[in-house]
C-alpha cells in the first residue's frame, strides 16, 4: 500500500492550480498580454493600455511565487531582489500585498482600477479574467 501512496502523493503535490489574472468587471480592460501584466506588476507602467490607473494587488500566500514564476519565468527570490533594488533607487513601489484570494477578490471588486491574481477555481462573476497562466 505504501508503495503506491508515496508516488500518488508526489503527483498530487506537483499538480498546480491555474492562476487567473483578474480585474474589476466594470473595467474597460477586457484582456491583457503577459508582457502588459508583467509591466504592471513590476512597476514599469502605472496604467492600463486605455491610460486608466492600474493598482496591482499581490498576495503574501504561496500563490505569489507561482504567479511570478509563470509570468516571468523567474523564481520569487529574483523578484524580491528586483524589488529591493527598485525600492532602494526610489523608482517605484511594489504592489500592495494582501493575504489570500478572498482579500484580493474583495479589493478588485471594490476598485475599478485594481488588477490581481487568484486561483482560477475562485473566480466569480464580480471580476473579469484578463489572462490565465497555466
RAPENOR-V815927 format. One record per backbone hydrogen bond with DSSP energy under -0.5 kcal/mol. NH is the residue of the N-H (numbers start at 1). CO is the residue of the C=O. If there is no record, write none. Layout:
nh: {NH;NH}
co: {CO;CO}
This chain:
nh: {4;5;6;7;8;9;10;11;12;13;14;15;16;19;20;20;21;21;22;22;23;24;25;27;30;32;37;38;39;40;41;42;43;44;45;48;51;54;55;56;57;58;58;60;64;66;67;68;69;70;71;72;73;73;74;78;79;80;81;82;83;84;85;86;87;88;89;90;90;91;92;96;98;104;105;106;107;108;109;110;111;114;115;116;118;120;122;123;127;128;130;130;131;133;134}
co: {1;1;2;3;4;5;6;7;8;9;10;11;14;133;18;118;19;131;20;116;128;114;126;24;28;130;33;34;35;36;37;38;40;39;39;52;48;46;113;54;115;56;96;98;61;62;63;64;65;66;67;68;68;69;68;75;75;76;77;78;79;80;81;82;83;84;85;86;87;86;86;56;58;100;101;102;103;104;105;106;107;111;55;22;20;18;119;120;124;23;21;128;21;19;132}
